């Protein structure tokens, strides 16, 4: 198998650093990026590579290749009337297909399924999830690594009279979604439960303020417990990133505890959030008129905002899929006397061979679970292990200069904040988060939203203007700087930093 681009002259660039992912999930999109991403864009990536140290994943693009893909898609969004709307429409369609399929994945009685049945589920999921990515990655690809669409939008705003001091404020206002994201709706649902407690069971507030979640769970009136139970059943899977995790009822009780800890009526909190959403809509309309934004860019800004809504919509469907597929992976492992982790480091054709012929190389899989490199280009893919894998990575990985105190990124939500750093990567880190801290992360996801709600400011290494961090920070009105590349390497727990999101800067002050 000849690998055409592995050692070409296009330098490798870190795309993402994901602390909890496996080969099973990641190769759905990694292979898709080079094999069929061009179906809806006209341009696929030439090469992609991923390193795994256990469940820690780093994936890399060719720097020039990624820029060219982003520029190509930015051109389509800006110059092809209706293209961005088509992207948003199809993300919803494919997310609905993935959710519909995932809801049918059996979670019990798996021992009654044949090997052929398991293979059919695995294969169908891989196909549906892969097709989903052919649309879902488009808004990410255009802005995540080089902010290509953001830069084009800023250039247009400069032409309309924006200054360096105002351009981020204008961009955030003009790309503000006019609809509620699923994250907003989920938090709204939780606030409504707190409102019921305040209005009809006010005597329970003292229990929420003084007792732990386990005690509260055992002593809730049936009416309130039923509401919390329904909330749990609707959203429990959103903690599954990307190998394990699901919320328990106690987690939602703790979130209600946090609401009452604010000493504000949940009704007032919700009213403020809805008011802020309405004010943002009005500001957007006023700015469109004041700057005399032309029809072409008015449409682009509207769809740009909708990219944020469809991002969360499709993410929730995806989380349900990987959560429910975990039961299938566990059953395959049980049936063939290997570990779940070994199954998670198998390629699709290897799963087929295992299930239909009973064949696998367990020792090879064991090596992959420790350290491996996955490489793909169109019509070719290869997994490297051992010394060869380390040799490949050593040839281009760079040391980070940590002797700096200021980082520049993009503004996810404008504003200014100062506070102590708390590095929050996954949900297990949230216990150290206090009200008013600055949340610093590689990239935020739905599992750490409770910590984000306590933050005075947010700083991330990765993500563009349509990233999860930008979406949530806007909905919560929290200053946010995104795409700093190395924030978790520069800032440490306890550092005092300022977040000047008006200028896209995060700076250590002591």
Secondary structure, DSSP 8 states (H G I E B T S, - for coil): ---SSTTSSS-EEEEEEESS--HHHHHHHHHHHHHTGGGTTS---S-EEEEEETTEEEEEEEHHHHHHHHHHHHHHHHHSTTHHHHHHHHHHHHHHHHHHHHHTS--S-GGGS-HHHHHHHHHHHHHHHHHHHHHHTHHHHTTTTT-HHHHHHHHHHHHTT--TTTHHHHHHHHT--SS--HHHHHHHHHHHHHHHHHHH-TTHHHHHHHS-HHHHHHH--HHHHHHHHHHHHHHGGGG--SSS----HHHHHHHHHHHHHTTS-HHHHHHHHHHHHHHHHHHHHHHHHHTT--HHHHHHHHHHHHHHHHHHHHHHHHHHHHHHHHHHHHHHHHHHTS-HHHHHT--HHHHHHHHHH----HHHHHHHHHSEEEEEETTEEEEEEHHHHHHHHHTT---------EEE-EEEE--EEEEEEEE--SGGGGGG--TT-EEEESS--GGGHHHHTT-SEEEESS--TTSHHHHHHHHHT-EEEE--S-HHHH--TT-EEEEETTTTEEEE--
